[in-house]
Structure formats: structure tokens, C-alpha cells
Amino acid sequence: MRRSWSGAIALVISWSVFVAAHAAGDAPPMIAVGETAAREGGPAIAGALGETLSEELAARRDVRLAEDARRARWVVRGSVVQLDEHEVADGLEVRCEVSLIVADARGGSVRAMLQGRAGARGVDDPERLARAALQAAVRGALRPIATLR
């Protein structure tokens, strides 16, 4: 009788370890937002890039946004490489291009280099159009992040 209890306890413990390890492997990786910059648009657009990256990553289900880079598996850094305004027949068009680098949080090995481009057109405020173009460019650039492992 004693042997069967110890066998049952060993089975329960090993099953618990297996389930815990399996559950941990299914958790989405944590990613933090690192430095952001802007060749065009100045510090305000660089700050907007950081905010947009945080918003887009928080909205995804395949990664979790880490508030602290020390807890993250990866860090994404980025730059706004193009931000142009052009008058068009029906108002204004703003085009935006971003370049992102996803690197290991520990060691800094580059995992991916991502780019996204987008535009927004309308008669709205140019800043609102720039923000919309930036959001769309970031969303497009982050699309392949689900394939990283």
C-alpha cells in the first residue's frame, strides 16, 4: 500500500512539472520598447514613435509588452526615417516610413530588422494625419514579429 501511494505522489509531481513547463513554453514572449529617434520630425515624432510602439505591442496577443527591459526577452528600437507632407487635390497627404530593430534583451543579438511604410490623406490637421501614418507604418512593420522565436 505504501508503495502505491509513493508511486501516485511521484506521478502527480511529475505531471505537475510537465504541465508547468508546457504552460511556460506557451506564454507569449515579453518585449520592451527601447530607444527611438527620428531623422525627420524632431524629438516630438521620436516620442510619438515610442508611444505608438507601446500601444501596438500592448494590443497584440502574440507578444506581451514589458515595462522594464530587464524582464523582456526582446527589445525593439526604432527610427522614423521619412515623414513627408504633400498637398494633393483633395487636401494633404502625409507619408511615413519607420525602421525597427528587434534584439535580444540580454546580449543584444539582432533578431530582426523591420520596415513599415504608410500614408494618410485628408483635409484634417497635419499632426493628426502624421500620427495616423505613423501608427499604420508601425503596425505594418510589426506584422512579422509573430514569426520570431
N, C-alpha and C positions, 0 to 999 in steps of 0.2 A: 504494500500500500504506500509506503514511504517513497519507494522508487517511482511510482506513477505520479505522485504529487510533484516530486522534483523534476520529472520529465515534463509535466504540464507547465510548471513555472518556467522552465527553460524555454519551452515553446512559446509561451506568451511574451517573454522578454525578447527573444529573437524576432518575433513578429513585430513587436513594438519598435525595435531598432530599424527593421526593414521599412515599416510604414513611415517612420520619421525621416529616414534618409530619402525615401521616394518623394515625400511631400516637399522636402527642402530642395530637391532637384527640379521640381515643377514650378517653384517660385520664380516670377519674372526677375531678371537681373536689375540691380539698382544702378541708376545713372545720375550723375550730378552735372550741373552746369558750371563750366569753368569760365575762363576769361573770354570777353567778347570785345570786338573792335569794329571800326567802320572806316574804310577808305573814303567813303562818301557819306555825307550827312552829319558828321561830327559825333561828339560824345552822346548826344541825345539818342541818336539812332543805334549806337552801340548798346546803350542801356535798354532800349526797346527790343533789341535782338535777344539779350539775356532774359528779359521778361517773357518774350514770345517763346523762346526755347523751353522755359519752365512751364508755361501754360500748355504747350503742345505735348511735352513729355508726361505731364500730370494727367492729361486726358487719355493717354494710351493705356492699353491693357497688357501689352507685351513687354513693358518695362515699368519700373517704379522710380519715381523721382526721389532722389536722396537730397536732403537739405544740406548734408555735410559730405564733402568729398571723401573723408576718411571711411565712411560707411559704404561708399559706392564701389561697384565693380568697374565701371567705366566713367570717364569724364568727357563731356562734349564741349569743345571750344569752337568759336566761330567768328566770322567776319562778314560784314556787308561789303561786298566787292563792287557793287554797282547799284546806284539809286538815281534814276533819271526821270525828269518830268518833261513831257512834251504836250504842246497844245494840239488837239485833234479837232475834227469838225464838230463833234458833239460834246466838247468840254476839254478835259485834261486826262492824260494817260501817265501813270507812274509805273515804271518798270524797276524791279528789284532782283538782285542776284546775291545769294549767300553761299559761303563756303564753310563747311563744318569738318572738324576732325574729331573722331571718336577714338579715345586712347584708354589703355588700362589705367585705372586709378593708382595702382601700385606698379611702378616701373616705367610707366609712360609709353609702352609699346603701342604704336598706331594700329588700330583695328580696322578703321575705315576712313576714307576721305569722301565726303558727300557734298553735292552741289544741288542747289534748287534755284529755279527762276520762276518769276510770276509777274503779272501786271494787274493793275486795277484802273478802270476807266469810269469817268463820270463827271458830273458838274459839282461834286462835293468839295469840301475843304481838302487842299493838297496833303495836309498831315494825315487826315483820315484815309485818304487813298494810299499814301505811303505805308501806313500801318497795315492796311488790308493786303497790299502787295507783299509786305514783309511776312505776314502770317502765312500767306499761301506759299511763298518761297521756302519758308522753314518747314511747313508741312510736307511739301514735295521732297525736300532734302532728307527728312527723317523717315520717309516711307520705307527704305530698305533696312532700317535698323532692326527689324524683326528677324532678319536672316543672320544676324551676328550671333555667335556663340563662343 
